[in-house]
């Protein structure tokens, strides 16, 4: 019982930490090196959430071959992201480029 209480307090403490951010994926699953890095870095977690929201905004308004192309391109982008490994600079660059690309699709510019 005490162990559960301690774990609950630790979980609540982690959730209330300032600057803490959650990416669009579950940080408690079996993660690759790039995903571990994103989970450990609030800036990268924010970028991941922003990119994911843009992706789904586009995906929800896309059908047919454009939707299939979007999914194919996103799978390739995820492979490219994973090639960054634990390199925070590389991850920032790849996320910012993808966000800029999606903003261009949604808003017709940067």
N, C-alpha and C positions, 0 to 999 in steps of 0.2 A: 504494500500500500504506500509506504513512504517513497519507494523507488518510483512509483507512478506519479506521485505528487511532485517529486523533484523533476522528473522528465517533463511534466506538464508546465512547470514553472520555467524551465529552460526553453521550451518551445515558445511560450508566450513572450519571453524575453527576446528571443531571436526575431519574432515577428514585429516587435516594437522598436527595433534598432533603427535610429535615423540613418538615412542614406541606403538602407537595404532595399533591394529591388528583386523582383522575381521575373525571370524570363518567361517566354511563352511555353516552355516545356517543363516537365517535372524534374527538379534537381535531385530527387531522391531515388532515381532509377539508375540503371546501368548506363553510365555516360561515357562518351569518348572524351579525349583530352580537350578538344575545343569547347565542348559543352561544360566540362568541369571548370574551365577557365571563365566562361561566361557566368556560371553560377557564383563564382567567387569574386566577381567584379561588378559593382553596381552600375557603372557606366555601360558596360557591355550588356548587362541584363536589360537596361532601359532601351538600348539600341535594338536588342532582340525583340522586345515587346512592341516597339514602334514599327519595326519591319514587319512583324507578324500581323499587326493590325492593318497595315497598308496592303499586305498580300491578300488577306481575306476580304478587304473592301473591293479589291480588283476581282478576286475569284468569284465573289458573290454576284458580280455584275457581268460575268463573262460566261459564254457558252460555247459549245461545239469545239471546233478546231482551235480557237483562241484559248479556251480553257485548257485543252490538252497541251498546248504549247506552253502556257503559263506553268502548269504542273511540271512539265519536262524541264523547263528552264530553272524552276525552283529546286528540283532534285539535283541538277548540275551545280547550282549555287551552293547547296548544302555540302556537296562534295568539295567544292572549292573552299568553303568555310572550314571544313574539317581538315583541309590541307594546312591551314594556319596552325593547327595544334594549339599550343599554349602561348603563342606569340600574340600578345595583347594588341600591339600596333597593327599587325596584319588583320586581326579580327575587326578592329575599329574601321580600318580602311574598307574592308569588304562589306561591312554592314552599312557604312555611310554611302558607299557607291550604290548598293541595292536600294536603300531608302531614297536616294536621289532619283534612281531609275523609276521607282514606283510613283514618286511624286510627279515625275514627268508624265507618266501614264494618266494619273488621276487629275492633275491640274494643268497639264500642257506646258510645264516648265519646271524650273528648279524650286 
